[in-house]
């Protein structure tokens, strides 16, 4: 949840806020301060808040694995709040909002000696991830374009269609137009997005189709990237839910937005 570039928890709320700020800046950047801590005692805080609004997320620095084995109690926090309304990733805006009340936070030592604060239990809370269809199109166009340009291909446009199947599964069809010299291939990429009980997204059945030699070249160029994407999961929340149960987990594709939301609380 919060990475602390320290080998022990700071002694004062001010020092803890600085440590959280430094940890957040490993993955996100903006000119303004992002982390704040309220309260007089680090063992029982009034609040921890991280504001990622306007921040740019670095896709090359993923959060550390959220393993809970070996974690031990660290502090109680009356209110935890993390939000980006919006934040930016791969050139596109997305929204993220997380709140938890009466939370128990554990600490776990990482292999490099730094600490990771983990949400262990909370009385109640909610989490939401939202991105527009247009923003997803920009992300895909940028990512595919970087790969395709190595073959001298320029990606011109991307059009995304989403079809929902059940409360947590969406089929996606992406049509991409590109050009190379006098050729203008049109590619179609299809796949299925599924959200798991622990708020993790996976992409499956990814396929690239196109007609003509240039389209085949582009599909071949992005094939390795597609395979890597299929082999990875994407945590929509950098939060392990510990001894908590997600409920009312839902995925919604209405109004040209992709929204994943859930409530949670102690078992």
N, C-alpha and C positions, 0 to 999 in steps of 0.2 A: 504493500500500500504506500508507505513512505520509506524511501531509501535515505539513510543517514550516513554521510561520509565521516563517520566517527566509530570508535571502537567501544564506546559506552554512551548511554543516554545523557545528554547535557543536564546540568544541575538546575538551570533556571528556564522559565518559559521563553525568555528572550533568546537564550542560546539554542533552545530547541527549535524555535522559529527559524533561526539562521541556518541550522543544520538541515531542516526540511527544505528551506529555500535552495540550498546548495544541491541537495539531492534532486529536486524538481528540475533544476537547470541542467542536469545531465541529459534530460529527455526533452525539455521544452525551453523556449526563450521568448522573452519580451522585455522592453525597457523597464517597466514598472515592477515593483515587488509583487511576488505571487503568494507567499506563505505568511500566515499569521497564527498566533497562539494566544488564547485568553485564559487567565487564571493566575493563581499565585504559587501553585505547587504542581510540579511536573508529574507527580504520581496521581493527581486527581485534578484534571483540567476542566475548565468551562467549555473550551472550544479549540478545535483545530480547523483552519479554513485554508484552502488553496484555490486561488482564482486564476484559471487558465484562459480567461476571456482575452482574445486577441493574441494569444501565444501561438508560436509555430512549433509543432511537434516534430522532432527529428526521427524519421523512420529507421535510421541506421543504428539507433541506440534503444534497444528493446529493454523493458523492465526486467529485473532478475526473476528467475523462476519462483513462483509463489508456493514454495513448499513449507508446510507447517510443522513437519517433524523436527523435534528439538527446540521448538519455540517455547518461551516461558513468559509469564505475566510481566507487563511493563507499566501500564497506566490505565486509569479510567478517564473517559472523556464524555462529558455531558452531550456535546453536539459536534459531529464531524461533517464538514461540508466541502465538497470538491466539485468545481463546475468550470466548464468552458462554454460560453454562450455568445459567439462560437469560438472554437479554436481552429487551427489550420493544419492540415496534413496533406502532403503531396499536391500542394497548390489549391486545395479545396477546403471549404469550411464544413465543420461538423459540430454538433452540439452534444455536450455530455453533462449530466447532472447526477450527483450522488449526495445523499444525506443519511446520517445514522444518529440515533439518540441513545443515550445511556450505554455507551460502547465500552467493551473491554478490549484493550489493545495489547498484543503480545509482541515480543522482540525475538528476532532470530539472527544469529551471527552468520554472515555470508562467508564464502571461501576466501575472500580478500580481506576479511577482518572487520568490514563495515557492518552496520546493523540495518536490518529491515524490520519496520514496524508493520504488523499484520493485524487486521481486524479479526478478532476471535469470536466475539459475540456482541449483539446489540439488541436492545429491547424492540426496536422497529426501525425501518428505514425504507428508502426507495432509490432506484437507480434507473437512468434513462439514457439511451444513445440515439441520436437522430442525425440523419444526413439526407440531403435532397437528391433526387435522381440526377439532376444536372451536375451536382458536385461529384457524384460517383462517376459520371461520364468524363469529367475533367481528370479525375484521378487515373482512370483507366487509360485515357488518351495520353496522359503524360507518361505513365509507366510503360505502356506499349510503344510509345514513340521513341523512348530512349533505347529500347531493344531493337526496334525496327530500323532506326537510323544507322545502325552498324552495317546494315545491308544496303544502305543507300535509299531506303524507303522512308517517305514522310507521311505520317498519319494526319489526315485532314480533319476528320470528324468522327464522333462516336455517338451512337443513339442507343439508349438502353430501354428495354421493355421488361417490366416485372409482373409476374403472374403468381399470386399467392395461393398456396395449397396447404390449408390447415393453419393453425395458430403460430407455427414456428418455422415454416418452410416456404421458400420463394424460388420459383424458376426464373432465371434471368436469360435474356437474349440480347446480345450486344452486336450491333451492326457497325462496322468500322470501314470508312472509306479512306484510301491512301493513294499515293502516286509515286511512281518511279519513272523518270524520264517521260515518255509519252504514254505510259501505261497508268491506268486508274483502277486498280483492283478494289473490290468490295469484299470484306471478310465478315463472317458471322461467327461469333463465339457464344456458346451456350453453356449453362451450368446451373447447379442447384445450391442455394444458400440455406443452411440449417442452423438454428440457434439451440444450443443444448441447455439443460437444466442449470448449469453453472455459468451461464451468460457467455459462452464461447461460440464463436461463429466458425463454421467449416464450409468450404467450397468443394463440391464433388461433381463428377460427370462432366468435367470441363472438356470442351471440344472446339477446335478451330476448323472452319470450313471456308472454302473459296474456290473460285473458278479461274483457270488460267495459270501460266507458269509463275507470274509475279505473286499472285495470291498464294500459290503453294510455297513460294520462297518465304513470304512473310509468315505463314503458319509454321513453317519449319523453324524460322528464326525465333519465334516467341514460344515454340513448343517446350524448350527446357524451363522457361519461366513459368509456364502453365503447370508443368509437372511439380515444380517446387511449391507453387501455391497450393496445389492439391494435397501436398504432404504436410502442410502447416495448418495449425488452428490459430484463430485470432481472438484474443481476449478483448471483449467489448468494454470490460472494466478491469483496470489493473488492481483488482481487489479479490483476494480469496475470501470466501464466505464462511470459513471456519465452521463453528457449531451453529450455523444458521440455516434456515430453510427459505429458498426462494419460493414465492407464490405469486399467482396472477401474472406469470411470465407470458408476454405476448409480443408478437411481431405484427406491424401494421404497415401496409404500403399505400394507404390512402393519401390523396392530395399531393401526389408526386414526391412524397417523402418516404424514407425507410426509417421506421421508428421501432426500437426494441425497448421495452420497459418491464420493470418487475418491482414487487414489494418484497421485503424480507424481514425476518425477525428471529428471535431465539426459538429453539425447538421446544 
